[in-house]
Amino acid sequence: MRKQVQTTYMPKEHTHMKTTKKTLAILTISAAVGLSAVLPFNALAASPFEDTADAAQQVQAAIEALSGQHVVSGYEDNSFKPDRAVTRAEVAKMMTLALHLDQAAAGGANAFSDLSGNEWFYGYAAALHAEGVLTSSQFDGAAAVTATELVTLLAGALQVDAAVIRELPSFAAEGSTVTRGQAALLIYEAQQKAPIRVTKLEVLNGITLQVTFSGPIPAADLELEPASKNFVLDNGLAISNVPRLKTGAVSTYIVPVPTQKAGTKYTLTYKGKPAGSFTASTEKIALASTQQIANDLFEVESHLADGVSDYGYVIAAYSKSRPGAFIVDEGNRYNGVTYQILSSMRNRQVQITPEGGETMTAHYLPFTQATDGRQAPKFILPNGATFKPSVKYTVSTDWATLKTATFIAKDIAPLSIQSAAAVNNKTVNVTLAADPKDEIFVSRRVTLTGTDGKALTAEYTLTSRKGATGTFALLDNAELVPGMTYTVAPVGAWATAAGTVQLSR
């Protein structure tokens, strides 16, 4: 028979316990509009060119930034010649690379009567023509570019009114000849106005995409709701969690998706614009083993040593907090090892079959993917089911292979609730007899039955566990009644309750 915990709720104003104030420090970052807000000038000494030190700070900063993006490379003598008049060929290169225009058109028919197709700048000119920025049949790559022409070209590439370009801080007088330094600055400023677009789409495995953009995705667009609207895939595929920026990358993201269907071609659009296509990957994550960890939970385990990395080790969001975090390159290699990236397990499921019994679908337990120093996402049996001791269970899934896919169930006792304490009138701390490790409180509920006979239900608050104690929030806007004694009991067979505790604050 399941034991229960009794608790009496006393509101804070009726207790004499000392309280500790916690001060929340709020850091407000103000970003000024303009180049100085994008690139600090204290890094100017790192200029890759010998002749830009005397240029205006804004020009020097823009040249540095574009050099870092491999948009400009200067001359063989390590000079940039910022005061030299810029040519149409040079502008075509800077614009194509800075604004990430598609160079695929270079392989098509030659649109320019004065070009052979072998010129170093031909691909850039072809990209401008394919985008509709250039319409003339002659390119005249050696001609100097005026401010008026540069405004027209940039406005066409960005598909904005010319007035938007004229309002940029460095815009020069109409008709004047533009120098290489001035062109670099105006193109860099225009780059900040360019809409973010996908520049590379890769499928890493059956549940993971890697998407590179022309610039970082704004933080507001990385929330699940807007991200789900912006990243749209066809043929029944959709992102399964938020994209995560890779550590060390500027704009390359790990994007989790449900298991792709073999032989299916998928197309991605981002904010309504085509972003590329790929054929479904049949590569499965190579997991090591599976084992039972509670009377209704089991885990699947993978190892870094075997070339499998949970995405938490290689994304910027966890780079400082995750022990052992590291940086992989574009090919997801580190120290000579190429890693399979195990993306977010959100909404992931596996099948588990007892010997001689019916197959069940078990669902991932959130926030258990890689915690307490291991890559071992947990899965919970459906509908309150528990393991039958001594029975052999086999785990399978369409997104992974398991080297050891079976285990013999053990007679593992339920967790034991030792005590409970009210945090406030809406939340209760529940303490177990022992630290369960990991987030196996997730999805658990308890009932709090008052001496008036009214039963309230509380559910575990994600990631609130501190050792053996987890915080549970009352559902349905319910509140504890001051002075009422409550009996606390688990919902389902995940735990038992022992002892009697007077709950106070």
Secondary structure, 3 states (H helix, E strand, C coil): CCCCEEEECCCHHHCCCCCCCCCCCCCCCCCCCCHHHHCCHHHHHHCCCCCCCCCCHHHHHHHHHHHHCCCCCCCCCCCCCCCCECEHHHHHHHHHHHCCCCCHHHHCCCCCCCCCCCCCCHHHHHHHHHCCCCCCCCCCCCCECEHHHHHHHHHHHHCCCHHHHHCCCCCCCCCCECEHHHHHHHHHHHHCCCCCCEEEEEEEECCEEEEEECCCCCHHHHCHHHHHHHEEECCCCCCCCCCEEECCCCCEEEEECCCCCCCCEEEEEECCEEEEEEECCCCCEEEEEEEECCCCEEEEEECHHHCEEEHHHCEHHHCCCCCCCCCCCCCCEECCEECEEECCCCCCEEEEEECCCCCEEEEECCCCCCCCCCECCEEECHHHCCCCCCCEEEEECCCEEEEECEEECCCCCCEEEEEEEECCCCEEEEEECCCCCCCCCCCCEEEEEECCCCEEEEEECCCCCECCEEEEEECCCCCCCCCCEEEEEECCCCEEECCCCCCCC
